[in-house]
Amino acid sequence: MVNADAATISIRIARLSDLEQIVEVESSSFERPYPPALILSMLYLHGDMFYVATGDHEVLGYVVGAREGRYGHVLSIAVKPKWRRKGIGVALMKRLLEEFKSSLLEGARLEVAVSNYAAIALYESLGFKKLGVKKRYYPWGEDAYVMFKRL
Ligand SMILES: CC(C)(COP(=O)(O)OP(=O)(O)OC[C@H]1O[C@@H](n2cnc3c(N)ncnc32)[C@H](O)[C@@H]1OP(=O)(O)O)[C@@H](O)C(=O)NCCC(=O)NCCS
């Protein structure tokens, strides 16, 4: 549970019925959001590692990860703009990292755009370290840092 502005926020596994609201979080968070069909496929393929943060029945944020061999991969995270800086991103990440750990994964990795200072600060606050750079990782040509945390 997270307490943000007196609203009680819970983290739970995402359901198919959350799709529309997850799409809303996504489109309010990224200039180039994932299309709804991709989010739907992540719900089907990685539903055991797909979490939403909810407050008063509204989806405020989500995180999704996947097993990749001995490691967990953070595929995406977003929090609705007006709910940011209230600890929801950290709470979502911690829940996913716990799931990675209880799945006996040895570490967590992710890619983040080199200009995404907020996300980089979030990951560093959780102990992720920059391992390297993937040049022109994103379709618009931006580089990504690869970040890693041992579990
Ligand atoms: C990145 C994101 C998920 C963070 O969510 P959030 O709920 O605001 O994060 P939290 O409130 O848990 O922040 C935790 C810590 O991360 C760091 N942080 C988060 N946003 C920050 C910002 N804008 N500037 C600097 N540090 C920031 C801070 O250390 C913060 O702790 P503090 O508030 O006590 O200083 C959110 O900004 C977002 O949805 N961004 C758009 C989508 C995105 O870029 N996703 C990541 C793709 S790789």
The ligand as a MOL file (V3000), in Angstrom:
LIG
                    3D

  0  0  0     0  0            999 V3000
M  V30 BEGIN CTAB
M  V30 COUNTS 48 50 0 0 0
M  V30 BEGIN ATOM
M  V30 1 C 9.3850 7.2600 -14.4040 0
M  V30 2 C 8.0330 7.2680 -13.6850 0
M  V30 3 C 7.3660 5.9040 -13.8580 0
M  V30 4 C 8.2770 7.5350 -12.1800 0
M  V30 5 O 7.0520 7.3460 -11.4840 0
M  V30 6 P 6.7310 8.1120 -10.1170 0
M  V30 7 O 5.5240 7.4870 -9.5120 0
M  V30 8 O 6.6980 9.5710 -10.3360 0
M  V30 9 O 8.0350 7.7530 -9.2520 0
M  V30 10 P 8.1890 7.8880 -7.6830 0
M  V30 11 O 7.2750 8.9330 -7.1220 0
M  V30 12 O 8.0860 6.5330 -7.0650 0
M  V30 13 O 9.6990 8.4300 -7.5950 0
M  V30 14 C 10.7030 7.7190 -6.9260 0
M  V30 15 C 12.0220 8.4420 -7.0450 0
M  V30 16 O 12.4570 8.4820 -8.4030 0
M  V30 17 C 13.1060 9.7300 -8.6530 0
M  V30 18 N 12.2960 10.5410 -9.5850 0
M  V30 19 C 11.0640 10.2590 -10.0760 0
M  V30 20 N 10.6620 11.2460 -10.9200 0
M  V30 21 C 11.6540 12.1510 -10.9510 0
M  V30 22 C 11.8240 13.3890 -11.6390 0
M  V30 23 N 10.8730 13.8910 -12.4530 0
M  V30 24 N 12.9840 14.0690 -11.4570 0
M  V30 25 C 13.9530 13.5950 -10.6430 0
M  V30 26 N 13.8430 12.4310 -9.9290 0
M  V30 27 C 12.7050 11.7220 -10.1000 0
M  V30 28 C 13.2160 10.4240 -7.3210 0
M  V30 29 O 14.3930 9.9420 -6.6890 0
M  V30 30 C 11.9880 9.8840 -6.6140 0
M  V30 31 O 12.0340 9.9650 -5.2110 0
M  V30 32 P 11.5630 11.3550 -4.4950 0
M  V30 33 O 10.2390 11.7470 -5.0840 0
M  V30 34 O 11.4740 10.9510 -3.0590 0
M  V30 35 O 12.6500 12.3630 -4.7980 0
M  V30 36 C 7.1130 8.4200 -14.2220 0
M  V30 37 O 7.8640 9.6250 -14.2460 0
M  V30 38 C 6.5670 8.1550 -15.6260 0
M  V30 39 O 5.5170 7.5210 -15.7770 0
M  V30 40 N 7.2610 8.6720 -16.6510 0
M  V30 41 C 6.7790 8.5190 -18.0460 0
M  V30 42 C 6.9230 7.0810 -18.5210 0
M  V30 43 C 8.3710 6.6370 -18.5010 0
M  V30 44 O 9.2760 7.3790 -18.8590 0
M  V30 45 N 8.5960 5.3640 -18.1140 0
M  V30 46 C 9.9240 4.7830 -18.0480 0
M  V30 47 C 10.3170 4.1960 -19.3560 0
M  V30 48 S 11.9250 3.4280 -19.2800 0
M  V30 END ATOM
M  V30 BEGIN BOND
M  V30 1 1 1 2
M  V30 2 1 2 3
M  V30 3 1 2 4
M  V30 4 1 2 36
M  V30 5 1 4 5
M  V30 6 1 5 6
M  V30 7 2 6 7
M  V30 8 1 6 8
M  V30 9 1 6 9
M  V30 10 1 9 10
M  V30 11 2 10 11
M  V30 12 1 10 12
M  V30 13 1 10 13
M  V30 14 1 13 14
M  V30 15 1 14 15
M  V30 16 1 15 16
M  V30 17 1 15 30
M  V30 18 1 16 17
M  V30 19 1 17 18
M  V30 20 1 17 28
M  V30 21 1 18 19
M  V30 22 1 18 27
M  V30 23 2 19 20
M  V30 24 1 20 21
M  V30 25 1 21 22
M  V30 26 2 21 27
M  V30 27 1 22 23
M  V30 28 2 22 24
M  V30 29 1 24 25
M  V30 30 2 25 26
M  V30 31 1 26 27
M  V30 32 1 28 29
M  V30 33 1 28 30
M  V30 34 1 30 31
M  V30 35 1 31 32
M  V30 36 2 32 33
M  V30 37 1 32 34
M  V30 38 1 32 35
M  V30 39 1 36 37
M  V30 40 1 36 38
M  V30 41 2 38 39
M  V30 42 1 38 40
M  V30 43 1 40 41
M  V30 44 1 41 42
M  V30 45 1 42 43
M  V30 46 2 43 44
M  V30 47 1 43 45
M  V30 48 1 45 46
M  V30 49 1 46 47
M  V30 50 1 47 48
M  V30 END BOND
M  V30 END CTAB
M  END
